[in-house]
Amino acid sequence: MDSRCWLVALPAVDGMQYVYRVYAPEDALLADLFWEAWHCHDESAFPRAWDVFDAAVIRLVA
């Protein structure tokens, strides 16, 4: 199965939006893409991304 590139944008508590590149098959579940991006978010010195699935913007890069 070939992996495709997805962009997952997550809003953060500081009003910013963080965009993550996730590699997954074209038929991947959107929830899996969301969690993969959310778990990549650096929680150390930066604001935490909201863990709200409905607020995420998920796009397949052509």
mmCIF file as Biopython writes it, N, C-alpha, C and O atoms, coordinates in Angstrom:
data_model
#
loop_
_atom_site.group_PDB
_atom_site.id
_atom_site.type_symbol
_atom_site.label_atom_id
_atom_site.label_alt_id
_atom_site.label_comp_id
_atom_site.label_asym_id
_atom_site.label_entity_id
_atom_site.label_seq_id
_atom_site.pdbx_PDB_ins_code
_atom_site.Cartn_x
_atom_site.Cartn_y
_atom_site.Cartn_z
_atom_site.occupancy
_atom_site.B_iso_or_equiv
_atom_site.auth_seq_id
_atom_site.auth_asym_id
_atom_site.pdbx_PDB_model_num
ATOM 1   N N  . MET A ? 1  ? 0.843   -1.176 0.000  1.0 0.0 1  A 1 
ATOM 2   C CA . MET A ? 1  ? 0.000   0.000  0.000  1.0 0.0 1  A 1 
ATOM 3   C C  . MET A ? 1  ? 0.890   1.242  0.000  1.0 0.0 1  A 1 
ATOM 4   O O  . MET A ? 1  ? 1.771   1.374  0.850  1.0 0.0 1  A 1 
ATOM 5   N N  . ASP A ? 2  ? 0.670   2.132  -0.926 1.0 0.0 2  A 1 
ATOM 6   C CA . ASP A ? 2  ? 1.457   3.368  -1.008 1.0 0.0 2  A 1 
ATOM 7   C C  . ASP A ? 2  ? 0.973   4.385  0.007  1.0 0.0 2  A 1 
ATOM 8   O O  . ASP A ? 2  ? -0.228  4.544  0.224  1.0 0.0 2  A 1 
ATOM 9   N N  . SER A ? 3  ? 1.922   5.071  0.625  1.0 0.0 3  A 1 
ATOM 10  C CA . SER A ? 3  ? 1.577   6.158  1.533  1.0 0.0 3  A 1 
ATOM 11  C C  . SER A ? 3  ? 1.438   7.437  0.737  1.0 0.0 3  A 1 
ATOM 12  O O  . SER A ? 3  ? 2.196   7.692  -0.198 1.0 0.0 3  A 1 
ATOM 13  N N  . ARG A ? 4  ? 0.472   8.224  1.116  1.0 0.0 4  A 1 
ATOM 14  C CA . ARG A ? 4  ? 0.245   9.529  0.518  1.0 0.0 4  A 1 
ATOM 15  C C  . ARG A ? 4  ? 0.523   10.589 1.570  1.0 0.0 4  A 1 
ATOM 16  O O  . ARG A ? 4  ? 0.598   10.290 2.762  1.0 0.0 4  A 1 
ATOM 17  N N  . CYS A ? 5  ? 0.674   11.818 1.128  1.0 0.0 5  A 1 
ATOM 18  C CA . CYS A ? 5  ? 0.937   12.926 2.040  1.0 0.0 5  A 1 
ATOM 19  C C  . CYS A ? 5  ? -0.367  13.655 2.346  1.0 0.0 5  A 1 
ATOM 20  O O  . CYS A ? 5  ? -1.081  14.093 1.444  1.0 0.0 5  A 1 
ATOM 21  N N  . TRP A ? 6  ? -0.653  13.771 3.609  1.0 0.0 6  A 1 
ATOM 22  C CA . TRP A ? 6  ? -1.826  14.500 4.094  1.0 0.0 6  A 1 
ATOM 23  C C  . TRP A ? 6  ? -1.348  15.708 4.885  1.0 0.0 6  A 1 
ATOM 24  O O  . TRP A ? 6  ? -0.327  15.642 5.569  1.0 0.0 6  A 1 
ATOM 25  N N  . LEU A ? 7  ? -2.082  16.811 4.793  1.0 0.0 7  A 1 
ATOM 26  C CA . LEU A ? 7  ? -1.833  17.962 5.651  1.0 0.0 7  A 1 
ATOM 27  C C  . LEU A ? 7  ? -2.954  18.038 6.674  1.0 0.0 7  A 1 
ATOM 28  O O  . LEU A ? 7  ? -4.135  18.016 6.325  1.0 0.0 7  A 1 
ATOM 29  N N  . VAL A ? 8  ? -2.573  18.126 7.932  1.0 0.0 8  A 1 
ATOM 30  C CA . VAL A ? 8  ? -3.550  18.189 9.019  1.0 0.0 8  A 1 
ATOM 31  C C  . VAL A ? 8  ? -3.296  19.477 9.788  1.0 0.0 8  A 1 
ATOM 32  O O  . VAL A ? 8  ? -2.240  19.635 10.401 1.0 0.0 8  A 1 
ATOM 33  N N  . ALA A ? 9  ? -4.241  20.386 9.761  1.0 0.0 9  A 1 
ATOM 34  C CA . ALA A ? 9  ? -4.128  21.670 10.457 1.0 0.0 9  A 1 
ATOM 35  C C  . ALA A ? 9  ? -4.915  21.605 11.765 1.0 0.0 9  A 1 
ATOM 36  O O  . ALA A ? 9  ? -6.100  21.273 11.780 1.0 0.0 9  A 1 
ATOM 37  N N  . LEU A ? 10 ? -4.230  21.928 12.856 1.0 0.0 10 A 1 
ATOM 38  C CA . LEU A ? 10 ? -4.844  21.896 14.184 1.0 0.0 10 A 1 
ATOM 39  C C  . LEU A ? 10 ? -4.802  23.284 14.808 1.0 0.0 10 A 1 
ATOM 40  O O  . LEU A ? 10 ? -3.733  23.892 14.877 1.0 0.0 10 A 1 
ATOM 41  N N  . PRO A ? 11 ? -5.927  23.794 15.260 1.0 0.0 11 A 1 
ATOM 42  C CA . PRO A ? 11 ? -5.908  25.084 15.968 1.0 0.0 11 A 1 
ATOM 43  C C  . PRO A ? 11 ? -5.329  24.888 17.365 1.0 0.0 11 A 1 
ATOM 44  O O  . PRO A ? 11 ? -5.482  23.826 17.968 1.0 0.0 11 A 1 
ATOM 45  N N  . ALA A ? 12 ? -4.662  25.924 17.870 1.0 0.0 12 A 1 
ATOM 46  C CA . ALA A ? 12 ? -4.035  25.844 19.195 1.0 0.0 12 A 1 
ATOM 47  C C  . ALA A ? 12 ? -4.664  26.856 20.140 1.0 0.0 12 A 1 
ATOM 48  O O  . ALA A ? 12 ? -5.388  27.759 19.718 1.0 0.0 12 A 1 
ATOM 49  N N  . VAL A ? 13 ? -4.377  26.690 21.414 1.0 0.0 13 A 1 
ATOM 50  C CA . VAL A ? 13 ? -4.963  27.543 22.447 1.0 0.0 13 A 1 
ATOM 51  C C  . VAL A ? 13 ? -4.522  28.991 22.322 1.0 0.0 13 A 1 
ATOM 52  O O  . VAL A ? 13 ? -5.178  29.879 22.866 1.0 0.0 13 A 1 
ATOM 53  N N  . ASP A ? 14 ? -3.414  29.254 21.610 1.0 0.0 14 A 1 
ATOM 54  C CA . ASP A ? 14 ? -2.935  30.631 21.458 1.0 0.0 14 A 1 
ATOM 55  C C  . ASP A ? 14 ? -3.529  31.321 20.224 1.0 0.0 14 A 1 
ATOM 56  O O  . ASP A ? 14 ? -3.142  32.442 19.896 1.0 0.0 14 A 1 
ATOM 57  N N  . GLY A ? 15 ? -4.463  30.656 19.543 1.0 0.0 15 A 1 
ATOM 58  C CA . GLY A ? 15 ? -5.090  31.239 18.359 1.0 0.0 15 A 1 
ATOM 59  C C  . GLY A ? 15 ? -4.354  30.923 17.064 1.0 0.0 15 A 1 
ATOM 60  O O  . GLY A ? 15 ? -4.849  31.228 15.979 1.0 0.0 15 A 1 
ATOM 61  N N  . MET A ? 16 ? -3.186  30.319 17.170 1.0 0.0 16 A 1 
ATOM 62  C CA . MET A ? 16 ? -2.411  29.933 15.985 1.0 0.0 16 A 1 
ATOM 63  C C  . MET A ? 16 ? -2.962  28.628 15.418 1.0 0.0 16 A 1 
ATOM 64  O O  . MET A ? 16 ? -3.789  27.958 16.037 1.0 0.0 16 A 1 
ATOM 65  N N  . GLN A ? 17 ? -2.486  28.292 14.238 1.0 0.0 17 A 1 
ATOM 66  C CA . GLN A ? 17 ? -2.848  27.026 13.611 1.0 0.0 17 A 1 
ATOM 67  C C  . GLN A ? 17 ? -1.560  26.305 13.255 1.0 0.0 17 A 1 
ATOM 68  O O  . GLN A ? 17 ? -0.682  26.875 12.608 1.0 0.0 17 A 1 
ATOM 69  N N  . TYR A ? 18 ? -1.446  25.063 13.672 1.0 0.0 18 A 1 
ATOM 70  C CA . TYR A ? 18 ? -0.257  24.262 13.401 1.0 0.0 18 A 1 
ATOM 71  C C  . TYR A ? 18 ? -0.606  23.224 12.344 1.0 0.0 18 A 1 
ATOM 72  O O  . TYR A ? 18 ? -1.624  22.539 12.443 1.0 0.0 18 A 1 
ATOM 73  N N  . VAL A ? 19 ? 0.249   23.113 11.330 1.0 0.0 19 A 1 
ATOM 74  C CA . VAL A ? 19 ? -0.009  22.195 10.226 1.0 0.0 19 A 1 
ATOM 75  C C  . VAL A ? 19 ? 1.053   21.108 10.245 1.0 0.0 19 A 1 
ATOM 76  O O  . VAL A ? 19 ? 2.250   21.380 10.339 1.0 0.0 19 A 1 
ATOM 77  N N  . TYR A ? 20 ? 0.586   19.876 10.155 1.0 0.0 20 A 1 
ATOM 78  C CA . TYR A ? 20 ? 1.467   18.719 10.199 1.0 0.0 20 A 1 
ATOM 79  C C  . TYR A ? 20 ? 1.320   17.917 8.925  1.0 0.0 20 A 1 
ATOM 80  O O  . TYR A ? 20 ? 0.234   17.824 8.353  1.0 0.0 20 A 1 
ATOM 81  N N  . ARG A ? 21 ? 2.424   17.338 8.488  1.0 0.0 21 A 1 
ATOM 82  C CA . ARG A ? 21 ? 2.436   16.451 7.335  1.0 0.0 21 A 1 
ATOM 83  C C  . ARG A ? 21 ? 2.366   15.028 7.874  1.0 0.0 21 A 1 
ATOM 84  O O  . ARG A ? 21 ? 3.202   14.616 8.677  1.0 0.0 21 A 1 
ATOM 85  N N  . VAL A ? 22 ? 1.361   14.283 7.425  1.0 0.0 22 A 1 
ATOM 86  C CA . VAL A ? 22 ? 1.173   12.908 7.863  1.0 0.0 22 A 1 
ATOM 87  C C  . VAL A ? 22 ? 1.195   12.017 6.627  1.0 0.0 22 A 1 
ATOM 88  O O  . VAL A ? 22 ? 0.511   12.294 5.642  1.0 0.0 22 A 1 
ATOM 89  N N  . TYR A ? 23 ? 1.968   10.965 6.683  1.0 0.0 23 A 1 
ATOM 90  C CA . TYR A ? 23 ? 2.034   10.015 5.561  1.0 0.0 23 A 1 
ATOM 91  C C  . TYR A ? 23 ? 1.198   8.788  5.907  1.0 0.0 23 A 1 
ATOM 92  O O  . TYR A ? 23 ? 1.434   8.111  6.907  1.0 0.0 23 A 1 
ATOM 93  N N  . ALA A ? 24 ? 0.209   8.523  5.045  1.0 0.0 24 A 1 
ATOM 94  C CA . ALA A ? 24 ? -0.714  7.412  5.268  1.0 0.0 24 A 1 
ATOM 95  C C  . ALA A ? 24 ? -1.355  7.044  3.938  1.0 0.0 24 A 1 
ATOM 96  O O  . ALA A ? 24 ? -1.307  7.829  2.992  1.0 0.0 24 A 1 
ATOM 97  N N  . PRO A ? 25 ? -1.954  5.858  3.853  1.0 0.0 25 A 1 
ATOM 98  C CA . PRO A ? 25 ? -2.627  5.460  2.611  1.0 0.0 25 A 1 
ATOM 99  C C  . PRO A ? 25 ? -3.781  6.401  2.270  1.0 0.0 25 A 1 
ATOM 100 O O  . PRO A ? 25 ? -4.313  7.091  3.140  1.0 0.0 25 A 1 
ATOM 101 N N  . GLU A ? 26 ? -4.152  6.417  1.011  1.0 0.0 26 A 1 
ATOM 102 C CA . GLU A ? 26 ? -5.239  7.292  0.557  1.0 0.0 26 A 1 
ATOM 103 C C  . GLU A ? 26 ? -6.563  6.957  1.231  1.0 0.0 26 A 1 
ATOM 104 O O  . GLU A ? 26 ? -7.419  7.830  1.379  1.0 0.0 26 A 1 
ATOM 105 N N  . ASP A ? 27 ? -6.743  5.706  1.641  1.0 0.0 27 A 1 
ATOM 106 C CA . ASP A ? 27 ? -7.998  5.298  2.281  1.0 0.0 27 A 1 
ATOM 107 C C  . ASP A ? 27 ? -7.914  5.330  3.810  1.0 0.0 27 A 1 
ATOM 108 O O  . ASP A ? 27 ? -8.715  4.688  4.488  1.0 0.0 27 A 1 
ATOM 109 N N  . ALA A ? 28 ? -6.950  6.072  4.348  1.0 0.0 28 A 1 
ATOM 110 C CA . ALA A ? 28 ? -6.791  6.170  5.805  1.0 0.0 28 A 1 
ATOM 111 C C  . ALA A ? 28 ? -8.011  6.848  6.422  1.0 0.0 28 A 1 
ATOM 112 O O  . ALA A ? 28 ? -8.657  7.696  5.806  1.0 0.0 28 A 1 
ATOM 113 N N  . LEU A ? 29 ? -8.300  6.454  7.643  1.0 0.0 29 A 1 
ATOM 114 C CA . LEU A ? 29 ? -9.402  7.081  8.374  1.0 0.0 29 A 1 
ATOM 115 C C  . LEU A ? 29 ? -8.987  8.480  8.822  1.0 0.0 29 A 1 
ATOM 116 O O  . LEU A ? 29 ? -7.864  8.679  9.286  1.0 0.0 29 A 1 
ATOM 117 N N  . LEU A ? 30 ? -9.884  9.436  8.686  1.0 0.0 30 A 1 
ATOM 118 C CA . LEU A ? 30 ? -9.572  10.814 9.079  1.0 0.0 30 A 1 
ATOM 119 C C  . LEU A ? 30 ? -9.229  10.904 10.564 1.0 0.0 30 A 1 
ATOM 120 O O  . LEU A ? 30 ? -8.374  11.696 10.960 1.0 0.0 30 A 1 
ATOM 121 N N  . ALA A ? 31 ? -9.884  10.109 11.368 1.0 0.0 31 A 1 
ATOM 122 C CA . ALA A ? 31 ? -9.585  10.126 12.806 1.0 0.0 31 A 1 
ATOM 123 C C  . ALA A ? 31 ? -8.156  9.680  13.078 1.0 0.0 31 A 1 
ATOM 124 O O  . ALA A ? 31 ? -7.496  10.224 13.963 1.0 0.0 31 A 1 
ATOM 125 N N  . ASP A ? 32 ? -7.671  8.697  12.329 1.0 0.0 32 A 1 
ATOM 126 C CA . ASP A ? 32 ? -6.291  8.245  12.497 1.0 0.0 32 A 1 
ATOM 127 C C  . ASP A ? 32 ? -5.303  9.334  12.088 1.0 0.0 32 A 1 
ATOM 128 O O  . ASP A ? 32 ? -4.272  9.516  12.735 1.0 0.0 32 A 1 
ATOM 129 N N  . LEU A ? 33 ? -5.618  10.054 11.020 1.0 0.0 33 A 1 
ATOM 130 C CA . LEU A ? 33 ? -4.755  11.158 10.584 1.0 0.0 33 A 1 
ATOM 131 C C  . LEU A ? 33 ? -4.723  12.260 11.635 1.0 0.0 33 A 1 
ATOM 132 O O  . LEU A ? 33 ? -3.665  12.818 11.927 1.0 0.0 33 A 1 
ATOM 133 N N  . PHE A ? 34 ? -5.881  12.568 12.200 1.0 0.0 34 A 1 
ATOM 134 C CA . PHE A ? 34 ? -5.983  13.585 13.242 1.0 0.0 34 A 1 
ATOM 135 C C  . PHE A ? 34 ? -5.111  13.218 14.444 1.0 0.0 34 A 1 
ATOM 136 O O  . PHE A ? 34 ? -4.326  14.045 14.909 1.0 0.0 34 A 1 
ATOM 137 N N  . TRP A ? 35 ? -5.237  12.003 14.945 1.0 0.0 35 A 1 
ATOM 138 C CA . TRP A ? 35 ? -4.495  11.603 16.131 1.0 0.0 35 A 1 
ATOM 139 C C  . TRP A ? 35 ? -2.999  11.538 15.869 1.0 0.0 35 A 1 
ATOM 140 O O  . TRP A ? 35 ? -2.198  11.861 16.746 1.0 0.0 35 A 1 
ATOM 141 N N  . GLU A ? 36 ? -2.623  11.124 14.672 1.0 0.0 36 A 1 
ATOM 142 C CA . GLU A ? 36 ? -1.201  11.093 14.321 1.0 0.0 36 A 1 
ATOM 143 C C  . GLU A ? 36 ? -0.613  12.505 14.388 1.0 0.0 36 A 1 
ATOM 144 O O  . GLU A ? 36 ? 0.468   12.706 14.941 1.0 0.0 36 A 1 
ATOM 145 N N  . ALA A ? 37 ? -1.327  13.476 13.824 1.0 0.0 37 A 1 
ATOM 146 C CA . ALA A ? 37 ? -0.858  14.867 13.861 1.0 0.0 37 A 1 
ATOM 147 C C  . ALA A ? 37 ? -0.875  15.413 15.284 1.0 0.0 37 A 1 
ATOM 148 O O  . ALA A ? 37 ? 0.070   16.082 15.703 1.0 0.0 37 A 1 
ATOM 149 N N  . TRP A ? 38 ? -1.929  15.137 16.018 1.0 0.0 38 A 1 
ATOM 150 C CA . TRP A ? 38 ? -2.062  15.677 17.372 1.0 0.0 38 A 1 
ATOM 151 C C  . TRP A ? 38 ? -0.955  15.161 18.281 1.0 0.0 38 A 1 
ATOM 152 O O  . TRP A ? 38 ? -0.444  15.905 19.118 1.0 0.0 38 A 1 
ATOM 153 N N  . HIS A ? 39 ? -0.584  13.911 18.126 1.0 0.0 39 A 1 
ATOM 154 C CA . HIS A ? 39 ? 0.472   13.347 18.959 1.0 0.0 39 A 1 
ATOM 155 C C  . HIS A ? 39 ? 1.860   13.840 18.550 1.0 0.0 39 A 1 
ATOM 156 O O  . HIS A ? 39 ? 2.814   13.684 19.313 1.0 0.0 39 A 1 
ATOM 157 N N  . CYS A ? 40 ? 1.988   14.427 17.370 1.0 0.0 40 A 1 
ATOM 158 C CA . CYS A ? 40 ? 3.260   15.010 16.943 1.0 0.0 40 A 1 
ATOM 159 C C  . CYS A ? 40 ? 3.453   16.418 17.494 1.0 0.0 40 A 1 
ATOM 160 O O  . CYS A ? 40 ? 4.570   16.935 17.486 1.0 0.0 40 A 1 
ATOM 161 N N  . HIS A ? 41 ? 2.390   17.036 17.965 1.0 0.0 41 A 1 
ATOM 162 C CA . HIS A ? 41 ? 2.464   18.422 18.424 1.0 0.0 41 A 1 
ATOM 163 C C  . HIS A ? 41 ? 3.389   18.523 19.627 1.0 0.0 41 A 1 
ATOM 164 O O  . HIS A ? 41 ? 3.248   17.784 20.601 1.0 0.0 41 A 1 
ATOM 165 N N  . ASP A ? 42 ? 4.331   19.443 19.544 1.0 0.0 42 A 1 
ATOM 166 C CA . ASP A ? 42 ? 5.301   19.645 20.624 1.0 0.0 42 A 1 
ATOM 167 C C  . ASP A ? 42 ? 4.611   20.371 21.773 1.0 0.0 42 A 1 
ATOM 168 O O  . ASP A ? 42 ? 4.134   21.493 21.605 1.0 0.0 42 A 1 
ATOM 169 N N  . GLU A ? 43 ? 4.559   19.744 22.919 1.0 0.0 43 A 1 
ATOM 170 C CA . GLU A ? 43 ? 3.861   20.323 24.070 1.0 0.0 43 A 1 
ATOM 171 C C  . GLU A ? 43 ? 4.805   20.978 25.064 1.0 0.0 43 A 1 
ATOM 172 O O  . GLU A ? 43 ? 4.372   21.374 26.146 1.0 0.0 43 A 1 
ATOM 173 N N  . SER A ? 44 ? 6.065   21.100 24.732 1.0 0.0 44 A 1 
ATOM 174 C CA . SER A ? 44 ? 7.017   21.634 25.705 1.0 0.0 44 A 1 
ATOM 175 C C  . SER A ? 44 ? 6.867   23.143 25.863 1.0 0.0 44 A 1 
ATOM 176 O O  . SER A ? 44 ? 6.161   23.598 26.763 1.0 0.0 44 A 1 
ATOM 177 N N  . ALA A ? 45 ? 7.508   23.915 25.019 1.0 0.0 45 A 1 
ATOM 178 C CA . ALA A ? 45 ? 7.497   25.375 25.165 1.0 0.0 45 A 1 
ATOM 179 C C  . ALA A ? 45 ? 6.416   26.039 24.313 1.0 0.0 45 A 1 
ATOM 180 O O  . ALA A ? 45 ? 6.242   27.255 24.385 1.0 0.0 45 A 1 
ATOM 181 N N  . PHE A ? 46 ? 5.708   25.283 23.531 1.0 0.0 46 A 1 
ATOM 182 C CA . PHE A ? 46 ? 4.715   25.847 22.624 1.0 0.0 46 A 1 
ATOM 183 C C  . PHE A ? 46 ? 3.302   25.558 23.120 1.0 0.0 46 A 1 
ATOM 184 O O  . PHE A ? 46 ? 3.082   24.604 23.866 1.0 0.0 46 A 1 
ATOM 185 N N  . PRO A ? 47 ? 2.348   26.385 22.703 1.0 0.0 47 A 1 
ATOM 186 C CA . PRO A ? 47 ? 0.964   26.154 23.119 1.0 0.0 47 A 1 
ATOM 187 C C  . PRO A ? 47 ? 0.444   24.813 22.603 1.0 0.0 47 A 1 
ATOM 188 O O  . PRO A ? 47 ? 0.841   24.339 21.538 1.0 0.0 47 A 1 
ATOM 189 N N  . ARG A ? 48 ? -0.415  24.243 23.354 1.0 0.0 48 A 1 
ATOM 190 C CA . ARG A ? 48 ? -0.981  22.937 23.020 1.0 0.0 48 A 1 
ATOM 191 C C  . ARG A ? 48 ? -2.073  23.085 21.959 1.0 0.0 48 A 1 
ATOM 192 O O  . ARG A ? 48 ? -2.887  24.007 22.011 1.0 0.0 48 A 1 
ATOM 193 N N  . ALA A ? 49 ? -2.076  22.172 21.008 1.0 0.0 49 A 1 
ATOM 194 C CA . ALA A ? 49 ? -3.132  22.143 19.993 1.0 0.0 49 A 1 
ATOM 195 C C  . ALA A ? 49 ? -4.405  21.594 20.626 1.0 0.0 49 A 1 
ATOM 196 O O  . ALA A ? 49 ? -4.354  20.720 21.491 1.0 0.0 49 A 1 
ATOM 197 N N  . TRP A ? 50 ? -5.531  22.111 20.189 1.0 0.0 50 A 1 
ATOM 198 C CA . TRP A ? 50 ? -6.813  21.598 20.681 1.0 0.0 50 A 1 
ATOM 199 C C  . TRP A ? 50 ? -6.983  20.159 20.213 1.0 0.0 50 A 1 
ATOM 200 O O  . TRP A ? 50 ? -6.644  19.834 19.075 1.0 0.0 50 A 1 
ATOM 201 N N  . ASP A ? 51 ? -7.494  19.313 21.061 1.0 0.0 51 A 1 
ATOM 202 C CA . ASP A ? 51 ? -7.740  17.919 20.688 1.0 0.0 51 A 1 
ATOM 203 C C  . ASP A ? 51 ? -9.201  17.732 20.278 1.0 0.0 51 A 1 
ATOM 204 O O  . ASP A ? 51 ? -9.888  16.827 20.752 1.0 0.0 51 A 1 
ATOM 205 N N  . VAL A ? 52 ? -9.658  18.616 19.380 1.0 0.0 52 A 1 
ATOM 206 C CA . VAL A ? 52 ? -11.039 18.585 18.896 1.0 0.0 52 A 1 
ATOM 207 C C  . VAL A ? 52 ? -11.016 18.197 17.422 1.0 0.0 52 A 1 
ATOM 208 O O  . VAL A ? 52 ? -10.570 18.963 16.568 1.0 0.0 52 A 1 
ATOM 209 N N  . PHE A ? 53 ? -11.500 17.005 17.147 1.0 0.0 53 A 1 
ATOM 210 C CA . PHE A ? 53 ? -11.482 16.474 15.789 1.0 0.0 53 A 1 
ATOM 211 C C  . PHE A ? 53 ? -12.218 17.391 14.808 1.0 0.0 53 A 1 
ATOM 212 O O  . PHE A ? 53 ? -11.747 17.608 13.692 1.0 0.0 53 A 1 
ATOM 213 N N  . ASP A ? 54 ? -13.364 17.926 15.219 1.0 0.0 54 A 1 
ATOM 214 C CA . ASP A ? 54 ? -14.172 18.770 14.324 1.0 0.0 54 A 1 
ATOM 215 C C  . ASP A ? 54 ? -13.487 20.078 13.962 1.0 0.0 54 A 1 
ATOM 216 O O  . ASP A ? 54 ? -13.879 20.718 12.986 1.0 0.0 54 A 1 
ATOM 217 N N  . ALA A ? 55 ? -12.484 20.494 14.709 1.0 0.0 55 A 1 
ATOM 218 C CA . ALA A ? 55 ? -11.779 21.740 14.418 1.0 0.0 55 A 1 
ATOM 219 C C  . ALA A ? 55 ? -10.597 21.540 13.486 1.0 0.0 55 A 1 
ATOM 220 O O  . ALA A ? 55 ? -10.018 22.514 13.006 1.0 0.0 55 A 1 
ATOM 221 N N  . ALA A ? 56 ? -10.231 20.297 13.224 1.0 0.0 56 A 1 
ATOM 222 C CA . ALA A ? 56 ? -9.082  20.008 12.352 1.0 0.0 56 A 1 
ATOM 223 C C  . ALA A ? 56 ? -9.479  20.148 10.888 1.0 0.0 56 A 1 
ATOM 224 O O  . ALA A ? 56 ? -10.616 19.872 10.508 1.0 0.0 56 A 1 
ATOM 225 N N  . VAL A ? 57 ? -8.522  20.580 10.078 1.0 0.0 57 A 1 
ATOM 226 C CA . VAL A ? 57 ? -8.698  20.630 8.631  1.0 0.0 57 A 1 
ATOM 227 C C  . VAL A ? 57 ? -7.728  19.619 8.044  1.0 0.0 57 A 1 
ATOM 228 O O  . VAL A ? 57 ? -6.517  19.727 8.239  1.0 0.0 57 A 1 
ATOM 229 N N  . ILE A ? 58 ? -8.264  18.630 7.319  1.0 0.0 58 A 1 
ATOM 230 C CA . ILE A ? 58 ? -7.452  17.536 6.805  1.0 0.0 58 A 1 
ATOM 231 C C  . ILE A ? 58 ? -7.569  17.511 5.279  1.0 0.0 58 A 1 
ATOM 232 O O  . ILE A ? 58 ? -8.668  17.432 4.730  1.0 0.0 58 A 1 
ATOM 233 N N  . ARG A ? 59 ? -6.425  17.580 4.611  1.0 0.0 59 A 1 
ATOM 234 C CA . ARG A ? 59 ? -6.398  17.609 3.135  1.0 0.0 59 A 1 
ATOM 235 C C  . ARG A ? 59 ? -5.369  16.635 2.611  1.0 0.0 59 A 1 
ATOM 236 O O  . ARG A ? 59 ? -4.272  16.512 3.156  1.0 0.0 59 A 1 
ATOM 237 N N  . LEU A ? 60 ? -5.736  15.944 1.543  1.0 0.0 60 A 1 
ATOM 238 C CA . LEU A ? 60 ? -4.807  15.078 0.847  1.0 0.0 60 A 1 
ATOM 239 C C  . LEU A ? 60 ? -4.040  15.929 -0.156 1.0 0.0 60 A 1 
ATOM 240 O O  . LEU A ? 60 ? -4.643  16.659 -0.944 1.0 0.0 60 A 1 
ATOM 241 N N  . VAL A ? 61 ? -2.704  15.839 -0.130 1.0 0.0 61 A 1 
ATOM 242 C CA . VAL A ? 61 ? -1.874  16.592 -1.058 1.0 0.0 61 A 1 
ATOM 243 C C  . VAL A ? 61 ? -1.786  15.774 -2.341 1.0 0.0 61 A 1 
ATOM 244 O O  . VAL A ? 61 ? -1.407  14.603 -2.322 1.0 0.0 61 A 1 
ATOM 245 N N  . ALA A ? 62 ? -2.140  16.404 -3.444 1.0 0.0 62 A 1 
ATOM 246 C CA . ALA A ? 62 ? -2.170  15.690 -4.724 1.0 0.0 62 A 1 
ATOM 247 C C  . ALA A ? 62 ? -0.793  15.462 -5.289 1.0 0.0 62 A 1 
ATOM 248 O O  . ALA A ? 62 ? -0.656  14.873 -6.362 1.0 0.0 62 A 1 
#
